[in-house]
Amino acid sequence: MKFLVIQTAFPGDVILASAVVEKLHEFYPKGKIDFLLRKGNEGIFTAHPFLNKIFIWDKKKSKTSEIFLILGEVRREKYDYVINLHRFASSGFITAFSGAENKIGFDKNPFSFLFTEKYEHTIGNGVHETERNHKLIAKLTGGKSSKPKLYPSDKDFQKISEYKAGKYVCIAPASVWFTKQWSTHKWAELIKLIPEEQNIYLLGAPSDSNLCEEIKLAVTSSVVEKRIINLSGKLSFLESASLMKDATMNYVNDSAPLHLASAVNAPVTAVFCSTVPEFGFGPLSDNSFIAQTKENLSCRPCGLHGKSSCPEKHFKCSGTIKAEDVFSLSLTK
């Protein structure tokens, strides 16, 4: 049996899609499972034990030529099943003309009328994204959805071993969307509450380095600042996951690091600003917490993915979340 799973969206979506890989492997341990993702996300699946082949779509190149190049490669594989978790036309085109006997996806995809099976994708009913994705393979595997899972290697753990000399917390303060991102001064307030025997590691992409430096400067206490180490841009996805796994706590926004923590069952506290957990992207770790405003804001949520700025100009969904409340959540267990 040959499967192709497609998810060409952001890193968090790809991490959550790993749950589908887990479930397929559980029921078809001798099957071949391939994955199609966008360039930049391939590091999520480095040396993944259940994946046979990874197709990398460079979306910065000519869209038309890349689509047909990938389509040709997909058709040559002669898949039994193509399972498309992405809801947009480009991946739908590849699915529809993949040549696979079974083409499965969501009804929101513009090419779903050419799929052999399509399923409703509804956001806002409290169902987790992993459960929505599982609907596409439920006939093949039955039962409940798996949790997302990633596989950092010994090399990944060795790379970050120097940072594990004592207790520590990880903070991933950035997000692609501004209104998903807790404010800089709020992160600084949280850092001041972390016990003095613990180091604080700031994680993120290279583009997040300046934000992490701003947070360090906002702390103002030179004693605390010495414990803050900016690792943004210095660790891969799996190296970051390796570090998060053994942290006392990981503090994140509603963004990819949240799902990275879930995929290694790391303790996590997720701060939801403009978005809400009911959308289905909350944490799945055994030791997990959600922080959000206690005020009833008529403007929240302002969108599924967040926005580049607060439409109401006040950003109360962030400003009304107290650092003390975020820190105290993890003390309840």
VOBA-1610 file (N, C-alpha, C; in pm, whole numbers, padded with zeros to 5 digits, always signed):
BEGIN
Met+00085-00119+00000Met+00000+00000+00000Met+00088+00124+00000Lys+00059+00217-00088Lys+00139+00341-00097Lys+00049+00461-00069Phe+00097+00547+00022Phe+00022+00666+00062Phe+00104+00792+00036Leu+00038+00897-00004Leu+00099+01030-00008Leu+00013+01123+00077Val+00075+01185+00177Val+00007+01284+00261Val+00054+01422+00215Ile-00040+01514+00195Ile-00007+01649+00148Ile-00045+01751+00253Gln+00052+01834+00293Gln+00025+01951+00376Gln+00135+02053+00345Thr+00101+02153+00265Thr+00201+02250+00218Thr+00182+02387+00284Ala+00117+02390+00401Ala+00096+02515+00472Ala+00214+02543+00566Phe+00188+02612+00676Phe+00293+02655+00769Phe+00345+02539+00855Pro+00459+02559+00923Pro+00518+02451+01004Pro+00422+02388+01104Gly+00342+02470+01172Gly+00249+02415+01270Gly+00151+02317+01209Asp+00105+02346+01088Asp+00012+02257+01018Asp+00079+02125+00982Val+00206+02133+00943Val+00282+02013+00908Val+00305+01927+01032Ile+00338+01990+01143Ile+00358+01916+01268Ile+00230+01843+01308Leu+00117+01912+01298Leu-00011+01847+01332Leu-00042+01733+01235Ala+00002+01747+01110Ala-00022+01642+01010Ala+00055+01515+01043Ser+00157+01525+01128Ser+00232+01405+01166Ser+00143+01303+01236Ala+00031+01349+01291Ala-00063+01257+01356Ala-00123+01160+01254Val-00144+01206+01132Val-00195+01120+01026Val-00092+01014+00988Val+00035+01056+00983Val+00143+00961+00954Val+00148+00853+01062Glu+00136+00894+01188Glu+00137+00799+01300Glu+00027+00695+01285Lys-00093+00742+01253Lys-00208+00651+01247Lys-00197+00555+01128Leu-00152+00607+01013Leu-00136+00522+00896Leu-00032+00413+00922His+00077+00451+00986His+00182+00353+01014His+00132+00247+01114Glu+00051+00291+01208Glu-00003+00196+01307Glu-00083+00086+01239Phe-00164+00122+01137Phe-00250+00025+01072Phe-00186-00041+00951Tyr-00085+00027+00892Tyr-00018-00028+00773Tyr+00133-00019+00792Pro+00186-00096+00887Pro+00329-00087+00920Pro+00422-00121+00804Lys+00372-00197+00705Lys+00455-00231+00589Lys+00426-00142+00469Gly+00332-00050+00486Gly+00300+00041+00377Gly+00407+00148+00360Lys+00412+00210+00244Lys+00504+00321+00218Lys+00428+00452+00229Ile+00477+00540+00316Ile+00413+00669+00339Ile+00507+00779+00295Asp+00463+00860+00200Asp+00539+00975+00154Asp+00468+01103+00197Phe+00538+01216+00189Phe+00481+01342+00236Phe+00523+01455+00141Leu+00428+01541+00109Leu+00454+01660+00028Leu+00438+01783+00114Leu+00545+01865+00124Leu+00541+01987+00204Leu+00614+02100+00131Arg+00604+02220+00184Arg+00670+02335+00122Arg+00814+02343+00169Lys+00900+02398+00085Lys+01041+02414+00117Lys+01056+02499+00242Gly+01142+02455+00333Gly+01162+02522+00460Gly+01108+02441+00576Asn+01016+02350+00544Asn+00955+02267+00649Asn+01010+02125+00652Glu+01099+02093+00559Glu+01148+01955+00550Glu+01225+01910+00675Gly+01283+02007+00748Gly+01358+01973+00869Gly+01271+01915+00979Ile+01141+01932+00969Ile+01048+01875+01067Ile+01055+01723+01065Phe+01080+01668+00946Phe+01076+01523+00931Phe+01212+01460+00904Thr+01320+01527+00939Thr+01452+01470+00918Thr+01463+01333+00986Ala+01501+01233+00908Ala+01519+01096+00958Ala+01395+01040+01026His+01277+01083+00982His+01153+01030+01039His+01143+00880+01009Pro+01120+00797+01110Pro+01125+00652+01090Pro+01012+00594+01005Phe+00901+00667+00990Phe+00786+00611+00920Phe+00767+00670+00780Leu+00850+00766+00742Leu+00834+00829+00611Leu+00936+00774+00513Asn+00886+00736+00397Asn+00969+00678+00292Asn+01036+00786+00207Lys+00958+00888+00170Lys+01008+00992+00079Lys+00938+01124+00108Ile+01012+01233+00094Ile+00954+01366+00114Ile+00967+01447-00014Phe+00856+01497-00063Phe+00856+01588-00177Phe+00862+01732-00124Ile+00952+01811-00177Ile+00969+01949-00130Ile+00926+02045-00240Trp+00825+02124-00210Trp+00771+02220-00305Trp+00828+02358-00273Asp+00909+02410-00365Asp+00966+02544-00349Asp+00867+02646-00404Lys+00790+02707-00315Lys+00685+02798-00358Lys+00738+02934-00403Lys+00868+02956-00385Lys+00928+03082-00431Lys+00962+03077-00580Lys+00962+02957-00635Lys+00988+02942-00778Lys+00857+02957-00855Ser+00866+02950-00986Ser+00748+02963-01071Ser+00642+02863-01028Lys+00527+02913-00989Lys+00423+02827-00935Lys+00377+02723-01035Thr+00355+02765-01160Thr+00304+02673-01261Thr+00402+02562-01290Ser+00530+02597-01313Ser+00630+02496-01347Ser+00653+02400-01230Glu+00652+02453-01108Glu+00674+02369-00991Glu+00559+02270-00971Ile+00438+02317-00992Ile+00321+02229-00977Ile+00330+02112-01074Phe+00362+02141-01199Phe+00367+02034-01298Phe+00488+01942-01276Leu+00597+01997-01225Leu+00714+01915-01193Leu+00680+01816-01082Ile+00617+01866-00977Ile+00579+01780-00864Ile+00472+01681-00907Leu+00376+01728-00987Leu+00270+01639-01034Leu+00328+01521-01110Gly+00428+01547-01194Gly+00491+01438-01270Gly+00556+01337-01177Glu+00624+01387-01072Glu+00689+01297-00976Glu+00586+01215-00899Val+00477+01280-00862Val+00371+01211-00789Val+00307+01102-00875Arg+00278+01134-01000Arg+00213+01037-01089Arg+00300+00913-01112Arg+00431+00933-01115Arg+00523+00819-01137Arg+00521+00722-01019Glu+00483+00769-00902Glu+00483+00683-00783Glu+00363+00588-00779Lys+00258+00619-00855Lys+00139+00533-00862Lys+00084+00500-00722Tyr+00039+00604-00653Tyr-00011+00588-00516Tyr-00148+00521-00512Asp-00168+00445-00407Asp-00302+00391-00382Asp-00392+00498-00322Tyr-00332+00579-00233Tyr-00408+00685-00167Tyr-00328+00816-00167Val-00391+00923-00207Val-00338+01058-00185Val-00433+01126-00087Ile-00378+01168+00025Ile-00457+01227+00134Ile-00415+01371+00151Asn-00501+01462+00111Asn-00467+01604+00107Asn-00528+01679+00226Leu-00445+01723+00318Leu-00491+01797+00435Leu-00498+01948+00408His-00444+01989+00295His-00439+02130+00257His-00569+02165+00183Arg-00618+02287+00203Arg-00750+02319+00151Arg-00748+02419+00035Phe-00635+02429-00033Phe-00625+02530-00138Phe-00599+02467-00274Ala-00619+02548-00377Ala-00627+02496-00515Ala-00500+02426-00562Ser-00384+02478-00528Ser-00259+02422-00580Ser-00243+02276-00542Ser-00261+02245-00414Ser-00249+02106-00370Ser-00367+02023-00420Gly-00482+02088-00437Gly-00600+02018-00487Gly-00580+01973-00631Phe-00512+02055-00708Phe-00482+02021-00848Phe-00393+01897-00853Ile-00289+01896-00768Ile-00197+01781-00764Ile-00273+01655-00722Thr-00361+01669-00623Thr-00440+01555-00577Thr-00531+01503-00687Ala-00603+01594-00749Ala-00703+01556-00849Ala-00642+01482-00968Phe-00520+01522-01007Phe-00458+01462-01125Phe-00338+01374-01089Ser-00336+01326-00966Ser-00226+01244-00916Ser-00221+01105-00977Gly-00333+01061-01030Gly-00340+00927-01084Gly-00366+00821-00977Ala-00381+00865-00853Ala-00407+00772-00744Ala-00548+00713-00756Glu-00562+00590-00713Glu-00694+00527-00716Glu-00790+00596-00621Asn-00736+00641-00506Asn-00818+00707-00405Asn-00760+00846-00376Lys-00842+00947-00398Lys-00801+01086-00378Lys-00892+01148-00273Ile-00836+01178-00156Ile-00917+01217-00041Ile-00876+01356+00008Gly-00975+01440+00040Gly-00945+01573+00089Gly-01067+01640+00148Phe-01055+01769+00174Phe-01165+01845+00233Phe-01248+01913+00125Asp-01376+01930+00156Asp-01468+01987+00057Asp-01439+02133+00025Lys-01362+02201+00112Lys-01330+02342+00087Lys-01226+02358-00026Asn-01159+02250-00060Asn-01060+02258-00168Asn-01132+02279-00301Pro-01090+02377-00381Pro-01158+02405-00508Pro-01162+02287-00605Phe-01069+02193-00591Phe-01066+02078-00680Phe-01130+01954-00617Ser-01201+01972-00506Ser-01259+01857-00436Ser-01364+01783-00518Phe-01420+01851-00619Phe-01521+01783-00702Phe-01458+01670-00784Leu-01324+01668-00792Leu-01255+01561-00863Leu-01196+01455-00769Phe-01215+01474-00638Phe-01167+01376-00541Phe-01263+01257-00537Thr-01212+01142-00499Thr-01300+01026-00482Thr-01376+01033-00350Glu-01317+01102-00251Glu-01384+01123-00123Glu-01352+01264-00075Lys-01451+01332-00020Lys-01428+01464+00037Lys-01509+01477+00167Tyr-01452+01553+00259Tyr-01512+01564+00392Tyr-01521+01711+00434Glu-01619+01738+00515Glu-01640+01874+00564Glu-01529+01914+00661His-01486+02037+00648His-01385+02092+00740His-01448+02214+00807Thr-01486+02196+00934Thr-01554+02302+01007Thr-01470+02347+01126Ile-01444+02477+01134Ile-01367+02533+01244Ile-01460+02611+01336Gly-01439+02594+01467Gly-01517+02672+01561Gly-01607+02589+01651Asn-01601+02458+01635Asn-01688+02371+01716Asn-01611+02299+01826Gly-01488+02342+01851Gly-01409+02283+01959Gly-01337+02155+01921Val-01355+02107+01798Val-01286+01987+01751Val-01142+02022+01716His-01047+01942+01762His-00907+01970+01735His-00873+01943+01589Glu-00775+02013+01538Glu-00733+01996+01399Glu-00690+01852+01370Thr-00628+01786+01465Thr-00590+01647+01444Thr-00712+01558+01423Glu-00822+01591+01489Glu-00945+01515+01472Glu-01008+01543+01336Arg-01001+01671+01293Arg-01052+01705+01160Arg-00973+01629+01052Asn-00840+01630+01067Asn-00757+01559+00970Asn-00784+01408+00970His-00812+01356+01088His-00833+01212+01101His-00955+01165+01022Lys-01052+01252+01002Lys-01170+01214+00926Lys-01134+01162+00788Leu-01024+01214+00732Leu-00985+01174+00597Leu-00936+01030+00589Ile-00892+00976+00702Ile-00840+00838+00701Ile-00920+00745+00791Ala-01031+00793+00844Ala-01109+00714+00940Ala-01156+00581+00881Lys-01189+00579+00752Lys-01232+00453+00689Lys-01118+00353+00680Leu-00996+00405+00676Leu-00878+00318+00665Leu-00830+00269+00800Thr-00847+00352+00902Thr-00787+00322+01031Thr-00888+00310+01145Gly-01005+00373+01129Gly-01104+00372+01235Gly-01053+00439+01361Gly-01130+00426+01467Gly-01087+00474+01597Gly-01064+00624+01606Lys-00988+00661+01709Lys-00961+00802+01735Lys-00835+00847+01664Ser-00818+00976+01654Ser-00698+01032+01593Ser-00578+01010+01683Ser-00462+01001+01623Ser-00337+00995+01698Ser-00295+01136+01735Lys-00200+01146+01827Lys-00140+01276+01857Lys-00025+01301+01760Pro+00007+01425+01735Pro+00125+01452+01651Pro+00250+01402+01722Lys+00347+01357+01644Lys+00470+01307+01705Lys+00588+01328+01611Leu+00697+01381+01667Leu+00821+01400+01592Leu+00932+01319+01657Tyr+01039+01302+01583Tyr+01145+01212+01627Tyr+01283+01279+01621Pro+01316+01360+01721Pro+01452+01414+01728Pro+01552+01300+01741Ser+01667+01315+01677Ser+01768+01210+01680Ser+01864+01229+01797Asp+01951+01131+01818Asp+02055+01144+01920Asp+02141+01267+01891Lys+02163+01292+01763Lys+02243+01408+01722Lys+02175+01539+01764Asp+02045+01543+01753Asp+01969+01663+01794Asp+01984+01685+01944Phe+01971+01578+02021Phe+01985+01589+02167Phe+02127+01628+02207Gln+02225+01575+02134Gln+02364+01610+02163Gln+02392+01757+02135Lys+02330+01810+02031Lys+02352+01949+01992Lys+02313+02046+02103Ile+02208+02011+02177Ile+02158+02104+02280Ile+02192+02059+02422Ser+02275+01955+02434Ser+02307+01901+02567Ser+02373+02005+02658Glu+02450+02097+02601Glu+02519+02198+02683Glu+02421+02291+02754Tyr+02299+02301+02703Tyr+02201+02390+02764Tyr+02120+02323+02875Lys+02145+02193+02896Lys+02065+02117+02992Lys+02137+02090+03124Ala+02236+02173+03155Ala+02314+02152+03278Ala+02229+02166+03404Gly+02127+02249+03399Gly+02039+02271+03514Gly+01896+02287+03468Lys+01811+02336+03557Lys+01672+02359+03522Lys+01660+02480+03430Tyr+01560+02477+03344Tyr+01542+02588+03249Tyr+01399+02590+03196Val+01361+02704+03142Val+01236+02716+03069Val+01268+02766+02928Cys+01178+02737+02836Cys+01190+02787+02698Cys+01074+02882+02671Ile+01105+02989+02600Ile+01002+03085+02560Ile+01014+03107+02410Ala+00905+03086+02338Ala+00899+03114+02194Ala+00801+03230+02177Pro+00852+03355+02174Pro+00765+03472+02184Pro+00706+03523+02053Ala+00746+03467+01941Ala+00706+03524+01812Ala+00590+03449+01748Ser+00532+03511+01647Ser+00429+03450+01565Ser+00430+03518+01430Val+00385+03447+01328Val+00374+03508+01195Val+00277+03625+01199Trp+00174+03613+01284Trp+00070+03715+01294Trp+00086+03795+01422Phe+00087+03925+01411Phe+00110+04012+01525Phe+00008+03992+01636Thr-00120+03978+01602Thr-00222+03970+01707Thr-00228+03833+01775Lys-00147+03739+01728Lys-00131+03611+01799Lys-00018+03619+01900Gln+00054+03729+01898Gln+00180+03741+01971Gln+00162+03822+02098Trp+00185+03761+02213Trp+00179+03832+02340Trp+00281+03945+02338Ser+00249+04055+02403Ser+00332+04175+02394Ser+00471+04157+02457Thr+00567+04231+02404Thr+00706+04223+02450Thr+00718+04246+02600His+00651+04350+02650His+00664+04382+02793His+00599+04275+02880Lys+00501+04203+02825Lys+00438+04094+02899Lys+00534+03976+02914Trp+00606+03945+02808Trp+00706+03839+02817Trp+00813+03876+02919Ala+00851+04003+02919Ala+00952+04049+03015Ala+00903+04034+03158Glu+00775+04066+03179Glu+00717+04050+03314Glu+00715+03904+03356Leu+00685+03816+03262Leu+00683+03673+03293Leu+00824+03625+03331Ile+00923+03668+03256Ile+01061+03626+03281Ile+01105+03662+03422Lys+01062+03776+03471Lys+01100+03820+03606Lys+01043+03729+03714Leu+00940+03653+03681Leu+00876+03564+03779Leu+00940+03426+03784Ile+01022+03394+03686Ile+01082+03261+03678Ile+01191+03248+03784Pro+01191+03140+03863Pro+01288+03123+03971Pro+01431+03145+03926Glu+01512+03203+04013Glu+01646+03246+03977Glu+01741+03133+03943Glu+01709+03010+03982Glu+01799+02898+03951Glu+01776+02844+03810Gln+01680+02902+03738Gln+01649+02851+03604Gln+01696+02947+03495Asn+01756+02891+03390Asn+01789+02970+03272Asn+01665+02987+03186Ile+01668+03088+03102Ile+01557+03115+03011Ile+01611+03113+02869Tyr+01563+03022+02786Tyr+01606+03012+02648Tyr+01497+03066+02556Leu+01532+03163+02475Leu+01439+03223+02380Leu+01455+03154+02245Leu+01347+03097+02194Leu+01351+03019+02072Leu+01276+03088+01959Gly+01315+03056+01836Gly+01245+03110+01720Gly+01329+03100+01595Ala+01278+03155+01488Ala+01348+03157+01360Ala+01451+03271+01360Pro+01541+03273+01262Pro+01637+03383+01253Pro+01569+03520+01253Ser+01453+03530+01192Ser+01381+03657+01184Ser+01324+03701+01319Asp+01326+03613+01418Asp+01272+03645+01550Asp+01380+03696+01646Ser+01504+03699+01601Ser+01615+03734+01689Ser+01601+03874+01747Asn+01561+03970+01665Asn+01547+04108+01714Asn+01440+04118+01822Leu+01329+04048+01802Leu+01223+04048+01904Leu+01276+03991+02035Cys+01351+03884+02027Cys+01407+03822+02148Cys+01503+03918+02219Glu+01580+03993+02142Glu+01671+04092+02202Glu+01592+04204+02268Glu+01481+04243+02207Glu+01395+04346+02266Glu+01340+04299+02401Ile+01305+04173+02409Ile+01254+04118+02535Ile+01362+04120+02641Lys+01484+04083+02603Lys+01595+04086+02698Lys+01616+04227+02753Leu+01611+04327+02665Leu+01630+04465+02706Leu+01516+04513+02795Ala+01396+04460+02770Ala+01278+04503+02847Ala+01279+04448+02990Val+01359+04344+03013Val+01366+04286+03147Val+01428+04383+03246Thr+01523+04461+03202Thr+01592+04568+03277Thr+01684+04519+03389Ser+01652+04410+03455Ser+01736+04359+03563Ser+01859+04288+03505Ser+01977+04336+03535Ser+02100+04277+03481Ser+02120+04135+03533Val+02074+04109+03656Val+02087+03976+03715Val+02005+03874+03636Val+01880+03912+03605Val+01793+03823+03529Val+01840+03811+03385Glu+01885+03922+03329Glu+01926+03924+03189Glu+02039+03824+03161Lys+02125+03802+03259Lys+02235+03707+03242Lys+02186+03565+03223Arg+02065+03537+03271Arg+02009+03402+03259Arg+01933+03383+03129Ile+01919+03488+03051Ile+01843+03482+02926Ile+01938+03457+02810Ile+01915+03350+02737Ile+02001+03314+02623Ile+01914+03311+02497Asn+01950+03393+02402Asn+01875+03404+02277Asn+01925+03298+02179Leu+01843+03196+02156Leu+01880+03088+02065Leu+01802+03094+01933Ser+01729+03202+01911Ser+01650+03212+01788Ser+01742+03208+01666Gly+01706+03122+01571Gly+01786+03107+01450Gly+01905+03015+01464Lys+01928+02964+01584Lys+02047+02880+01608Lys+02015+02732+01617Leu+01887+02699+01627Leu+01847+02560+01641Leu+01749+02520+01530Ser+01757+02397+01487Ser+01661+02345+01390Ser+01529+02314+01460Phe+01429+02275+01382Phe+01301+02236+01442Phe+01321+02126+01546Leu+01393+02021+01507Leu+01407+01905+01594Leu+01502+01933+01711Glu+01600+02019+01693Glu+01686+02058+01805Glu+01607+02139+01906Ser+01520+02227+01855Ser+01433+02304+01945Ser+01341+02211+02022Ala+01284+02112+01952Ala+01196+02015+02017Ala+01271+01937+02124Ser+01396+01904+02097Ser+01478+01832+02194Ser+01498+01913+02321Leu+01519+02043+02303Leu+01538+02131+02419Leu+01407+02149+02495Met+01299+02166+02424Met+01169+02186+02486Met+01124+02064+02567Lys+01162+01947+02520Lys+01115+01822+02582Lys+01149+01814+02730Asp+01265+01863+02770Asp+01309+01850+02909Asp+01301+01982+02987Ala+01234+02081+02932Ala+01219+02208+03002Ala+01122+02195+03118Thr+01142+02277+03219Thr+01045+02283+03329Thr+00910+02328+03275Met+00913+02424+03184Met+00792+02471+03117Met+00833+02540+02987Asn+00746+02529+02887Asn+00761+02600+02760Asn+00646+02700+02746Tyr+00680+02825+02727Tyr+00579+02929+02711Tyr+00575+02971+02564Val+00457+02965+02505Val+00443+02988+02361Val+00316+03067+02331Asn+00306+03115+02208Asn+00182+03172+02157Asn+00102+03061+02088Asp-00010+03099+02029Asp-00084+03009+01941Asp-00009+03007+01808Ser+00095+02925+01801Ser+00183+02922+01684Ser+00256+02789+01678Ala+00346+02774+01582Ala+00413+02646+01558Ala+00483+02587+01681Pro+00554+02667+01764Pro+00619+02607+01881Pro+00522+02537+01976Leu+00397+02581+01979Leu+00296+02512+02060Leu+00285+02367+02013His+00276+02348+01882His+00259+02214+01826His+00390+02134+01833Leu+00501+02205+01830Leu+00631+02139+01847Leu+00638+02076+01986Ala+00589+02149+02086Ala+00585+02096+02223Ala+00494+01975+02231Ser+00376+01984+02169Ser+00282+01872+02171Ser+00342+01747+02108Ala+00422+01766+02002Ala+00475+01654+01926Ala+00585+01577+01999Val+00638+01635+02109Val+00735+01562+02192Val+00683+01551+02335Asn+00554+01578+02351Asn+00486+01571+02482Asn+00559+01653+02588Ala+00602+01771+02550Ala+00671+01861+02642Ala+00571+01946+02719Pro+00602+01984+02843Pro+00510+02072+02918Pro+00498+02206+02847Val+00377+02258+02840Val+00359+02381+02763Val+00245+02466+02820Thr+00267+02596+02820Thr+00164+02694+02852Thr+00147+02782+02729Ala+00028+02778+02671Ala+00002+02850+02546Ala-00080+02975+02573Val-00031+03088+02525Val-00099+03216+02540Val-00180+03244+02414Phe-00312+03252+02429Phe-00401+03283+02316Phe-00446+03428+02327Cys-00410+03509+02229Cys-00449+03650+02229Cys-00573+03671+02142Ser-00554+03696+02012Ser-00670+03726+01927Ser-00746+03602+01882Thr-00681+03486+01888Thr-00748+03361+01852Thr-00796+03288+01976Val-00873+03182+01956Val-00930+03109+02070Val-00902+02959+02055Pro-00888+02888+02166Pro-00862+02743+02161Pro-00973+02665+02090Glu-01095+02721+02091Glu-01207+02651+02029Glu-01190+02632+01878Phe-01096+02704+01818Phe-01067+02684+01676Phe-01007+02545+01652Gly-00949+02486+01757Gly-00898+02350+01743Gly-00748+02338+01729Phe-00674+02439+01778Phe-00529+02435+01765Phe-00461+02446+01902Gly-00527+02395+02004Gly-00473+02400+02139Gly-00367+02294+02163Pro-00300+02300+02279Pro-00194+02205+02311Pro-00247+02066+02339Leu-00165+01964+02311Leu-00205+01825+02332Leu-00111+01751+02428Ser-00013+01820+02483Ser+00078+01757+02579Ser+00001+01716+02704Asp+00050+01614+02772Asp-00013+01569+02896Asp-00013+01680+03000Asn+00096+01758+03003Asn+00110+01868+03098Asn+00098+01999+03021Ser-00024+02046+03003Ser-00046+02165+02919Ser-00150+02258+02979Phe-00134+02387+02949Phe-00221+02491+03005Phe-00249+02595+02897Ile-00363+02662+02912Ile-00402+02768+02820Ile-00425+02896+02897Ala-00361+03003+02852Ala-00380+03135+02913Ala-00449+03226+02811Gln-00552+03295+02856Gln-00622+03389+02770Gln-00691+03494+02855Thr-00735+03601+02792Thr-00797+03709+02867Thr-00922+03661+02942Lys-00945+03722+03058Lys-01064+03690+03136Lys-01178+03787+03104Glu-01148+03886+03021Glu-01251+03983+02983Glu-01333+03931+02865Asn-01458+03967+02863Asn-01547+03930+02753Asn-01537+04036+02644Leu-01445+04016+02552Leu-01421+04114+02447Leu-01505+04080+02324Ser-01588+04173+02282Ser-01676+04150+02168Ser-01597+04134+02038Cys-01474+04182+02036Cys-01393+04178+01914Cys-01308+04051+01903Arg-01317+03963+02003Arg-01235+03842+02005Arg-01321+03718+01984Pro-01284+03630+01892Pro-01166+03637+01806Pro-01189+03728+01686Cys-01082+03789+01639Cys-01096+03880+01525Cys-01065+03809+01394Gly-01030+03682+01400Gly-01002+03605+01280Gly-00940+03472+01314Leu-00936+03384+01218Leu-00882+03251+01239Leu-00731+03253+01255His-00664+03335+01176His-00517+03333+01173His-00453+03452+01244Gly-00532+03541+01299Gly-00473+03662+01355Gly-00455+03767+01246Lys-00410+03886+01287Lys-00395+03996+01192Lys-00261+04066+01215Ser-00224+04150+01119Ser-00096+04221+01128Ser-00099+04333+01231Ser-00219+04375+01270Ser-00235+04475+01376Ser-00375+04462+01433Cys-00395+04519+01551Cys-00526+04510+01616Cys-00628+04599+01544Pro-00736+04542+01490Pro-00837+04623+01420Pro-00900+04730+01508Glu-00904+04705+01640Glu-00966+04799+01733Glu-00865+04897+01793Lys-00738+04878+01761Lys-00628+04967+01804Lys-00593+04957+01953His-00659+04868+02029His-00630+04862+02173His-00556+04735+02215Phe-00568+04629+02138Phe-00502+04500+02160Phe-00524+04449+02304Lys-00648+04462+02350Lys-00681+04420+02487Lys-00672+04269+02505Cys-00686+04194+02397Cys-00679+04048+02410Cys-00541+04004+02456Ser-00441+04089+02434Ser-00306+04064+02485Ser-00283+04137+02616Gly-00318+04264+02619Gly-00287+04349+02733Gly-00356+04310+02862Thr-00468+04238+02853Thr-00542+04201+02974Thr-00504+04063+03028Ile-00404+03999+02966Ile-00353+03872+03019Ile-00236+03903+03110Lys-00251+03872+03238Lys-00148+03906+03335Lys-00037+03801+03339Ala+00086+03850+03349Ala+00201+03759+03357Ala+00191+03667+03479Glu+00139+03721+03589Glu+00125+03641+03711Glu+00030+03523+03689Asp-00075+03547+03612Asp-00171+03440+03584Asp-00110+03333+03495Val-00034+03376+03396Val+00032+03280+03305Val+00129+03194+03384Phe+00209+03256+03470Phe+00308+03182+03545Phe+00242+03086+03646Ser+00135+03130+03708Ser+00072+03049+03813Ser-00002+02927+03757Leu-00035+02926+03630Leu-00107+02813+03573Leu-00031+02683+03594Ser+00099+02686+03568Ser+00179+02563+03577Ser+00200+02518+03721Leu+00161+02600+03818Leu+00177+02566+03959Leu+00055+02492+04012Thr-00048+02476+03927Thr-00172+02415+03973Thr-00166+02263+03975Lys-00060+02205+03915Lys-00046+02058+03916Lys+00065+02017+04009
//
